[in-house]
Amino acid sequence: MHARSAWVVGGRTVPDEEVDEEHAAFYAEHPLVVETGMRKYADLLTAWGWEE
């Protein structure tokens, strides 16, 4: 398995920082996605040491 060398969207190379900003904006606009994921993976997150 190889790590990706860059994000490419529509043929354009996108910097990691831009991808991070877009992800943060999506989650800010759709908090239910985060809440659902936290519930669905609660056991795994706890096993990994996640604490609220």
A tleap script that builds the chain and sets N, CA, C and O, in Angstrom:
source leaprc.protein.ff14SB
mol = sequence {
  NMET HIE ALA ARG SER ALA TRP VAL VAL GLY
  GLY ARG THR VAL PRO ASP GLU GLU VAL ASP
  GLU GLU HIE ALA ALA PHE TYR ALA GLU HIE
  PRO LEU VAL VAL GLU THR GLY MET ARG LYS
  TYR ALA ASP LEU LEU THR ALA TRP GLY TRP
  GLU CGLU
}
set mol.1.N position { 0.843 -1.172 0.000 }
set mol.1.CA position { 0.000 0.000 0.000 }
set mol.1.C position { 0.894 1.242 0.000 }
set mol.1.O position { 1.863 1.320 0.755 }
set mol.2.N position { 0.564 2.192 -0.839 }
set mol.2.CA position { 1.332 3.433 -0.934 }
set mol.2.C position { 0.491 4.596 -0.436 }
set mol.2.O position { -0.714 4.654 -0.681 }
set mol.3.N position { 1.131 5.516 0.260 }
set mol.3.CA position { 0.449 6.732 0.682 }
set mol.3.C position { 0.228 7.612 -0.541 }
set mol.3.O position { 1.007 7.585 -1.494 }
set mol.4.N position { -0.836 8.383 -0.496 }
set mol.4.CA position { -1.086 9.284 -1.620 }
set mol.4.C position { -0.039 10.399 -1.632 }
set mol.4.O position { 0.446 10.816 -0.581 }
set mol.5.N position { 0.298 10.870 -2.814 }
set mol.5.CA position { 1.278 11.948 -2.908 }
set mol.5.C position { 0.591 13.314 -2.919 }
set mol.5.O position { 1.213 14.324 -2.591 }
set mol.6.N position { -0.697 13.350 -3.297 }
set mol.6.CA position { -1.429 14.614 -3.337 }
set mol.6.C position { -2.916 14.330 -3.504 }
set mol.6.O position { -3.314 13.270 -3.987 }
set mol.7.N position { -3.729 15.303 -3.094 }
set mol.7.CA position { -5.163 15.263 -3.401 }
set mol.7.C position { -5.330 15.817 -4.806 }
set mol.7.O position { -4.758 16.855 -5.138 }
set mol.8.N position { -6.109 15.132 -5.630 }
set mol.8.CA position { -6.399 15.630 -6.972 }
set mol.8.C position { -7.915 15.619 -7.130 }
set mol.8.O position { -8.557 14.575 -7.011 }
set mol.9.N position { -8.476 16.801 -7.400 }
set mol.9.CA position { -9.921 16.943 -7.543 }
set mol.9.C position { -10.192 17.611 -8.886 }
set mol.9.O position { -9.760 18.737 -9.133 }
set mol.10.N position { -10.908 16.907 -9.742 }
set mol.10.CA position { -11.208 17.458 -11.055 }
set mol.10.C position { -9.970 17.804 -11.849 }
set mol.10.O position { -9.968 18.754 -12.631 }
set mol.11.N position { -8.901 17.023 -11.646 }
set mol.11.CA position { -7.658 17.249 -12.366 }
set mol.11.C position { -6.764 18.312 -11.748 }
set mol.11.O position { -5.671 18.571 -12.251 }
set mol.12.N position { -7.222 18.935 -10.655 }
set mol.12.CA position { -6.443 19.991 -9.991 }
set mol.12.C position { -5.845 19.437 -8.704 }
set mol.12.O position { -6.548 18.816 -7.908 }
set mol.13.N position { -4.550 19.659 -8.498 }
set mol.13.CA position { -3.897 19.267 -7.251 }
set mol.13.C position { -4.345 20.231 -6.155 }
set mol.13.O position { -4.247 21.449 -6.304 }
set mol.14.N position { -4.837 19.666 -5.054 }
set mol.14.CA position { -5.392 20.463 -3.961 }
set mol.14.C position { -4.505 20.286 -2.732 }
set mol.14.O position { -4.246 19.156 -2.319 }
set mol.15.N position { -4.034 21.384 -2.143 }
set mol.15.CA position { -3.186 21.294 -0.951 }
set mol.15.C position { -3.942 20.684 0.235 }
set mol.15.O position { -5.155 20.855 0.358 }
set mol.16.N position { -3.222 19.976 1.099 }
set mol.16.CA position { -3.834 19.369 2.285 }
set mol.16.C position { -4.604 20.394 3.111 }
set mol.16.O position { -5.670 20.085 3.641 }
set mol.17.N position { -4.074 21.612 3.225 }
set mol.17.CA position { -4.725 22.645 4.029 }
set mol.17.C position { -6.112 22.968 3.494 }
set mol.17.O position { -7.043 23.172 4.273 }
set mol.18.N position { -6.259 23.015 2.182 }
set mol.18.CA position { -7.558 23.298 1.572 }
set mol.18.C position { -8.527 22.153 1.836 }
set mol.18.O position { -9.702 22.381 2.125 }
set mol.19.N position { -8.034 20.925 1.736 }
set mol.19.CA position { -8.872 19.758 2.028 }
set mol.19.C position { -9.326 19.810 3.488 }
set mol.19.O position { -10.497 19.568 3.781 }
set mol.20.N position { -8.409 20.123 4.401 }
set mol.20.CA position { -8.759 20.244 5.823 }
set mol.20.C position { -9.848 21.283 6.040 }
set mol.20.O position { -10.797 21.043 6.786 }
set mol.21.N position { -9.717 22.438 5.393 }
set mol.21.CA position { -10.705 23.504 5.539 }
set mol.21.C position { -12.076 23.071 5.021 }
set mol.21.O position { -13.100 23.360 5.640 }
set mol.22.N position { -12.087 22.384 3.895 }
set mol.22.CA position { -13.355 21.909 3.333 }
set mol.22.C position { -14.013 20.866 4.234 }
set mol.22.O position { -15.228 20.889 4.431 }
set mol.23.N position { -13.211 19.956 4.778 }
set mol.23.CA position { -13.761 18.963 5.697 }
set mol.23.C position { -14.343 19.638 6.936 }
set mol.23.O position { -15.451 19.309 7.359 }
set mol.24.N position { -13.610 20.568 7.512 }
set mol.24.CA position { -14.088 21.274 8.710 }
set mol.24.C position { -15.393 22.017 8.420 }
set mol.24.O position { -16.307 22.005 9.245 }
set mol.25.N position { -15.485 22.653 7.274 }
set mol.25.CA position { -16.704 23.369 6.897 }
set mol.25.C position { -17.870 22.401 6.737 }
set mol.25.O position { -18.981 22.696 7.177 }
set mol.26.N position { -17.629 21.248 6.112 }
set mol.26.CA position { -18.692 20.252 5.943 }
set mol.26.C position { -19.215 19.791 7.297 }
set mol.26.O position { -20.425 19.760 7.521 }
set mol.27.N position { -18.299 19.431 8.207 }
set mol.27.CA position { -18.724 18.943 9.511 }
set mol.27.C position { -19.411 20.029 10.323 }
set mol.27.O position { -20.322 19.732 11.096 }
set mol.28.N position { -18.997 21.280 10.167 }
set mol.28.CA position { -19.664 22.389 10.862 }
set mol.28.C position { -21.098 22.555 10.366 }
set mol.28.O position { -21.993 22.889 11.143 }
set mol.29.N position { -21.312 22.324 9.080 }
set mol.29.CA position { -22.643 22.443 8.490 }
set mol.29.C position { -23.498 21.206 8.708 }
set mol.29.O position { -24.721 21.270 8.584 }
set mol.30.N position { -22.867 20.072 9.034 }
set mol.30.CA position { -23.578 18.793 9.187 }
set mol.30.C position { -23.159 18.100 10.490 }
set mol.30.O position { -22.587 17.010 10.444 }
set mol.31.N position { -23.432 18.708 11.641 }
set mol.31.CA position { -22.975 18.128 12.911 }
set mol.31.C position { -23.566 16.745 13.203 }
set mol.31.O position { -22.978 15.972 13.959 }
set mol.32.N position { -24.716 16.429 12.617 }
set mol.32.CA position { -25.309 15.112 12.834 }
set mol.32.C position { -24.403 13.999 12.311 }
set mol.32.O position { -24.416 12.890 12.846 }
set mol.33.N position { -23.622 14.280 11.279 }
set mol.33.CA position { -22.680 13.292 10.749 }
set mol.33.C position { -21.667 12.915 11.834 }
set mol.33.O position { -21.364 11.738 12.034 }
set mol.34.N position { -21.154 13.921 12.523 }
set mol.34.CA position { -20.168 13.682 13.576 }
set mol.34.C position { -20.819 12.948 14.747 }
set mol.34.O position { -20.260 11.976 15.254 }
set mol.35.N position { -21.988 13.402 15.176 }
set mol.35.CA position { -22.689 12.763 16.293 }
set mol.35.C position { -22.981 11.298 15.997 }
set mol.35.O position { -22.790 10.435 16.854 }
set mol.36.N position { -23.442 11.023 14.788 }
set mol.36.CA position { -23.756 9.643 14.396 }
set mol.36.C position { -22.503 8.782 14.386 }
set mol.36.O position { -22.515 7.652 14.874 }
set mol.37.N position { -21.426 9.315 13.834 }
set mol.37.CA position { -20.157 8.576 13.812 }
set mol.37.C position { -19.631 8.302 15.206 }
set mol.37.O position { -19.133 7.211 15.484 }
set mol.38.N position { -19.741 9.283 16.081 }
set mol.38.CA position { -19.275 9.104 17.459 }
set mol.38.C position { -20.065 7.995 18.154 }
set mol.38.O position { -19.493 7.174 18.871 }
set mol.39.N position { -21.379 7.978 17.938 }
set mol.39.CA position { -22.201 6.907 18.542 }
set mol.39.C position { -21.867 5.547 17.932 }
set mol.39.O position { -21.704 4.558 18.647 }
set mol.40.N position { -21.767 5.509 16.610 }
set mol.40.CA position { -21.534 4.244 15.911 }
set mol.40.C position { -20.198 3.618 16.307 }
set mol.40.O position { -20.092 2.398 16.432 }
set mol.41.N position { -19.180 4.456 16.503 }
set mol.41.CA position { -17.848 3.945 16.783 }
set mol.41.C position { -17.404 4.188 18.222 }
set mol.41.O position { -16.206 4.205 18.505 }
set mol.42.N position { -18.359 4.376 19.132 }
set mol.42.CA position { -18.040 4.687 20.532 }
set mol.42.C position { -17.124 3.636 21.159 }
set mol.42.O position { -16.150 3.988 21.824 }
set mol.43.N position { -17.422 2.367 20.959 }
set mol.43.CA position { -16.597 1.311 21.556 }
set mol.43.C position { -15.163 1.351 21.032 }
set mol.43.O position { -14.212 1.210 21.801 }
set mol.44.N position { -15.015 1.540 19.752 }
set mol.44.CA position { -13.686 1.607 19.153 }
set mol.44.C position { -12.929 2.840 19.645 }
set mol.44.O position { -11.751 2.752 19.990 }
set mol.45.N position { -13.602 3.981 19.677 }
set mol.45.CA position { -12.960 5.204 20.156 }
set mol.45.C position { -12.508 5.056 21.610 }
set mol.45.O position { -11.425 5.515 21.975 }
set mol.46.N position { -13.332 4.419 22.431 }
set mol.46.CA position { -12.972 4.188 23.831 }
set mol.46.C position { -11.747 3.282 23.907 }
set mol.46.O position { -10.840 3.527 24.702 }
set mol.47.N position { -11.720 2.247 23.090 }
set mol.47.CA position { -10.581 1.326 23.076 }
set mol.47.C position { -9.295 2.049 22.669 }
set mol.47.O position { -8.204 1.679 23.101 }
set mol.48.N position { -9.432 3.074 21.841 }
set mol.48.CA position { -8.286 3.852 21.396 }
set mol.48.C position { -7.905 4.938 22.417 }
set mol.48.O position { -6.929 5.665 22.230 }
set mol.49.N position { -8.685 5.032 23.488 }
set mol.49.CA position { -8.357 5.994 24.533 }
set mol.49.C position { -9.059 7.339 24.410 }
set mol.49.O position { -8.700 8.284 25.112 }
set mol.50.N position { -10.059 7.444 23.526 }
set mol.50.CA position { -10.788 8.702 23.351 }
set mol.50.C position { -11.630 8.983 24.578 }
set mol.50.O position { -12.347 8.104 25.056 }
set mol.51.N position { -11.550 10.192 25.089 }
set mol.51.CA position { -12.389 10.616 26.205 }
set mol.51.C position { -13.026 11.940 25.839 }
set mol.51.O position { -12.385 12.796 25.230 }
set mol.52.N position { -14.292 12.113 26.209 }
set mol.52.CA position { -14.963 13.386 25.932 }
set mol.52.C position { -14.548 14.439 26.914 }
set mol.52.O position { -15.013 15.576 26.834 }
savepdb mol mol.pdb
quit
